[in-house]
Amino acid sequence: MREGEADLDLGTVRAFVAVTEERYFSEAAARLGISQQAVSKRIAKLESDLGLRLFSRTRSGADLTDDGRAFLPHARALVGLADQAREALRGRRRALRVDVLDTRLAPVDLLRSFHRRHQDVDVEIVTSNGLRSARDAIERGSVDAAFCRVSGPLEELGSVPAFLEPAHLLVSRGHPLAGRTSVRTAELSGSVVWMPGNVPGSEWAEFYDLLGAAFGIRIDTSGPDFGWDHFVADVGAGRGMSLVGETMRLPWHPGTVRIPLVDPVPVYPSSLLYHRRHRHPALEALIRFVRDDRPVFDPERHWLPEPDRAAFC
């Protein structure tokens, strides 16, 4: 296409084919479910875009000009391809793709509960590195939704508060706190908490940095991070104490103990993130499911960073 030429509007091409086959603008309008005036405007636009006269009007209807007859097979091919593409997508039953940070975390349990209630919905779980990749993946359409801690402007994305995950202390059985049934969060002041998976710039690293600043805890992110099995084994061997989620499915290790944090309970916030316009047919059901079980931040019991509180109050 040369510079300055207009792209063909499929609606105008479809109107052209309808007028050709029905011969009357009124009949073409009834076939397309639009007004006769709208058909006339579409034909006028098509002729303007092409720079050609396609019809001559007679008492017996609309007759094709020579240029109209030359254009007709191409117009029918364009409409046919468009209809085939629409039918192919309409018949394609794609799974609802949901991004999670890790399959050991609470979002997977929520998705399992959703699937038990909506067994006709195929769900595909995708793992990534959190908000940084999930935002782009949703905008590209490679995933339909994502569970993550949301921060910053969302623009065309929407979010629904999904859950608040209480934090537990993970220590070795030889640790001085190992025999406790709970630990007050303020008691960790001056302590070092080892979290090698806290990637700089990630939304979870920011959360624990804010937690550390609020309670005087130093977050040690030194690694390497060799994965959950090695992490738990290192804690069990006395490498250091760490923080994990209450429902997080850690590998079992005989040398480790989990202890709830209380007064207040630090809770990690996660929301369901989705695109406001590009919707999978099953996404609305997932949004309703999450919204119906929305967690509520209790300032008397919970601790959340200030930026996260508005969404959960």
C-alpha positions in Angstrom: 0.0 0.0 0.0 1.3 3.4 -1.0 1.7 6.1 1.7 -1.6 7.9 2.3 -3.8 5.1 1.1 -6.6 4.1 3.5 -6.9 0.5 4.9 -10.1 -1.2 3.8 -12.9 -1.3 6.4 -14.3 -4.8 6.5 -17.8 -3.4 7.3 -17.8 -1.5 4.0 -16.6 -4.5 2.1 -19.4 -6.7 3.7 -21.9 -4.0 2.7 -20.6 -4.1 -0.9 -21.1 -7.9 -1.1 -24.6 -7.7 0.4 -25.7 -5.0 -2.1 -24.2 -7.0 -5.0 -26.1 -10.1 -4.0 -29.4 -8.5 -2.9 -29.3 -5.8 -5.7 -31.2 -3.3 -3.5 -29.8 -1.2 -0.7 -32.9 -1.8 1.3 -32.6 -5.5 1.1 -28.9 -5.4 1.9 -29.7 -3.3 5.0 -32.2 -5.9 6.2 -29.7 -8.7 5.7 -27.0 -6.8 7.6 -29.4 -5.6 10.3 -28.6 -1.9 9.8 -30.4 1.0 8.2 -30.5 1.7 4.5 -28.7 5.0 5.2 -25.9 3.2 7.0 -25.5 0.9 3.9 -25.3 3.9 1.7 -22.7 5.5 3.9 -20.6 2.4 3.9 -20.7 2.1 0.1 -19.8 5.8 -0.2 -16.8 5.3 2.1 -15.6 2.2 0.3 -15.8 4.0 -3.1 -13.9 6.9 -1.5 -11.2 4.7 -0.1 -10.8 2.8 -3.4 -11.1 6.0 -5.5 -13.5 4.0 -7.8 -17.3 3.9 -8.6 -18.6 0.5 -7.8 -22.3 0.7 -8.5 -24.7 2.4 -10.9 -28.2 2.7 -9.7 -31.1 1.7 -12.0 -34.8 1.1 -11.6 -34.0 -2.7 -11.4 -31.6 -2.1 -8.5 -27.8 -1.5 -8.1 -25.7 -2.7 -11.0 -22.0 -3.3 -10.7 -19.7 -1.1 -12.7 -16.7 -2.7 -14.5 -14.6 -1.7 -11.5 -17.2 -3.2 -9.2 -17.1 -6.5 -11.1 -13.3 -6.6 -10.9 -13.4 -5.9 -7.1 -16.2 -8.5 -6.3 -14.1 -11.7 -6.1 -11.6 -10.0 -3.9 -14.4 -8.6 -1.7 -16.0 -12.1 -1.3 -12.6 -13.6 -0.4 -12.0 -10.9 2.3 -15.4 -11.5 3.9 -15.0 -15.2 3.7 -11.6 -15.1 5.4 -13.0 -12.9 8.1 -15.9 -15.2 8.7 -13.5 -18.3 8.8 -11.3 -16.5 11.3 -14.2 -15.6 13.6 -15.6 -19.1 13.5 -12.2 -20.6 14.2 -11.8 -18.4 17.3 -15.4 -18.9 18.4 -14.9 -22.7 18.4 -11.6 -22.6 20.1 -12.0 -23.4 23.8 -8.8 -22.1 25.4 -8.0 -22.7 29.0 -8.1 -19.8 31.4 -4.4 -18.9 31.9 -3.6 -17.6 35.4 -0.1 -16.4 36.4 1.2 -17.3 39.9 4.5 -16.7 41.5 5.0 -20.2 42.7 2.8 -23.3 42.8 3.5 -23.8 46.5 1.8 -20.5 47.4 -1.8 -19.7 48.4 -3.1 -18.6 44.9 -3.0 -22.2 43.8 -5.3 -23.3 46.6 -7.7 -20.6 45.7 -7.6 -21.7 42.0 -8.3 -25.3 43.0 -11.3 -24.1 45.0 -12.5 -22.1 42.0 -12.1 -25.2 39.7 -14.0 -27.4 42.1 -16.9 -25.0 41.8 -16.5 -24.5 38.0 -15.4 -27.8 36.8 -16.3 -26.9 33.2 -13.6 -24.3 33.1 -10.1 -25.4 32.1 -7.5 -23.7 34.1 -3.8 -23.4 33.1 -1.3 -22.2 35.7 1.7 -20.2 34.5 4.6 -19.3 36.8 6.6 -16.2 36.5 8.6 -13.7 38.5 5.6 -11.7 39.8 4.2 -8.3 38.9 7.1 -7.3 36.7 6.4 -9.9 34.1 2.7 -10.5 34.8 1.7 -6.9 33.9 3.2 -7.2 30.4 1.9 -10.8 30.0 -1.7 -9.6 30.7 -1.4 -6.7 28.3 -0.1 -9.0 25.6 -2.8 -11.5 26.2 -0.4 -14.4 26.9 -2.1 -14.8 30.3 -5.7 -13.8 31.4 -5.0 -12.9 35.0 -2.3 -13.0 37.6 -2.0 -13.2 41.4 0.5 -10.7 42.8 1.1 -7.9 45.2 -0.1 -4.9 43.2 1.7 -1.6 43.4 1.9 1.5 41.2 -0.6 2.8 38.5 -2.6 0.0 36.8 -3.8 2.0 33.7 -5.9 -0.4 31.7 -5.6 -3.2 34.3 -8.0 -3.9 37.1 -7.5 -5.7 40.3 -9.5 -7.5 43.1 -8.1 -8.1 46.6 -7.6 -11.9 46.8 -6.0 -12.8 50.2 -3.9 -11.8 53.1 -1.3 -14.4 54.0 -0.2 -14.4 57.7 3.6 -14.7 58.2 5.2 -17.5 60.1 8.7 -17.6 61.5 10.8 -20.6 60.3 13.6 -21.6 62.6 15.7 -24.7 63.4 14.7 -26.9 66.3 17.7 -25.8 68.1 16.8 -22.1 67.9 15.9 -20.3 71.2 12.4 -19.5 69.9 11.7 -23.1 68.6 9.6 -24.0 71.7 7.2 -21.1 71.4 3.6 -21.4 70.2 3.8 -17.8 68.9 6.2 -14.8 68.7 5.3 -11.2 68.9 6.5 -9.4 65.8 8.1 -6.7 67.9 10.3 -9.3 69.5 12.2 -9.7 66.2 13.6 -6.2 66.5 17.4 -6.3 66.1 17.2 -9.8 64.5 18.4 -10.9 61.1 15.9 -12.7 58.9 17.4 -14.7 56.0 15.4 -14.5 52.7 17.7 -15.5 49.8 14.7 -15.5 47.4 14.0 -11.8 47.8 14.9 -10.6 44.4 15.9 -6.9 44.3 13.1 -4.8 42.7 10.4 -7.4 43.2 7.1 -6.6 45.0 7.7 -9.2 47.7 11.3 -7.9 48.4 9.7 -4.4 48.8 7.1 -5.8 51.2 9.7 -7.4 53.5 11.9 -4.3 53.4 9.0 -2.3 54.6 8.3 -4.9 57.3 11.9 -4.8 58.4 11.9 -1.0 58.6 8.7 -1.0 60.6 9.9 -3.5 63.2 13.7 -3.0 63.2 14.4 -6.3 61.4 17.4 -6.7 59.0 16.5 -8.7 55.9 19.5 -10.7 54.7 19.0 -11.6 51.0 22.5 -13.2 50.5 22.4 -16.4 48.5 22.7 -18.2 46.3 19.1 -19.3 46.2 19.2 -23.0 45.3 15.5 -23.6 45.7 13.1 -24.6 48.5 14.6 -28.0 49.5 18.0 -26.5 50.0 16.6 -23.4 51.7 14.6 -25.4 54.3 17.6 -27.7 54.9 19.9 -24.7 55.5 17.4 -23.2 58.0 17.2 -26.6 59.7 21.0 -26.7 59.9 21.0 -23.3 61.7 21.9 -21.1 58.7 19.4 -18.5 60.0 15.7 -17.9 60.7 13.3 -16.9 57.9 9.7 -15.8 57.2 7.3 -17.9 55.2 3.5 -17.8 54.5 1.1 -19.7 56.8 -0.3 -21.9 54.0 2.9 -22.1 52.0 3.7 -25.8 51.2 7.3 -26.1 52.1 9.3 -29.3 51.8 9.1 -31.2 55.1 12.3 -31.2 57.1 12.7 -32.8 60.6 15.0 -30.0 61.7 12.6 -27.0 61.2 9.7 -25.4 63.2 7.1 -22.9 62.1 5.9 -20.3 64.6 3.0 -17.9 64.0 3.8 -14.1 64.3 1.3 -12.2 66.4 0.4 -8.8 67.9 0.3 -7.7 65.0 0.2 -10.4 62.4 2.2 -9.4 59.3 0.0 -10.3 56.3 1.2 -10.5 52.7 -1.3 -8.9 50.3 -2.1 -10.5 47.0 -4.7 -9.4 44.4 -6.1 -10.8 41.2 -4.8 -8.6 38.3 -6.6 -8.6 34.9 -7.2 -6.5 31.8 -10.3 -4.4 31.9 -11.1 -4.9 28.2 -9.5 -8.2 27.0 -11.6 -10.9 28.7 -11.5 -14.7 28.6 -15.1 -16.0 28.8 -14.4 -17.6 32.2 -12.5 -14.6 33.7 -15.7 -12.9 35.1 -16.5 -16.1 37.1 -13.0 -16.1 38.6 -13.3 -12.4 39.5 -16.7 -13.0 41.2 -15.3 -16.0 43.0 -12.3 -13.9 44.4 -14.5 -10.9 45.2 -17.1 -13.0 47.1 -14.3 -14.3 49.5 -12.5 -11.0 49.8 -10.2 -10.7 52.8 -10.5 -7.7 55.1 -7.6 -6.0 56.8 -8.1 -5.7 60.5 -5.9 -2.9 61.9 -6.3 -4.3 65.4 -4.7 -7.6 64.5 -2.8 -7.2 61.2 0.1 -5.3 59.9 0.3 -4.1 56.3 2.5 -1.5 54.6 0.6 1.8 54.3 0.4 1.6 50.5 -1.5 -1.7 50.6 -4.1 -0.9 53.2 -6.7 1.0 51.0 -7.4 -1.9 48.8 -8.1 -4.3 51.7 -10.0 -2.0 54.1 
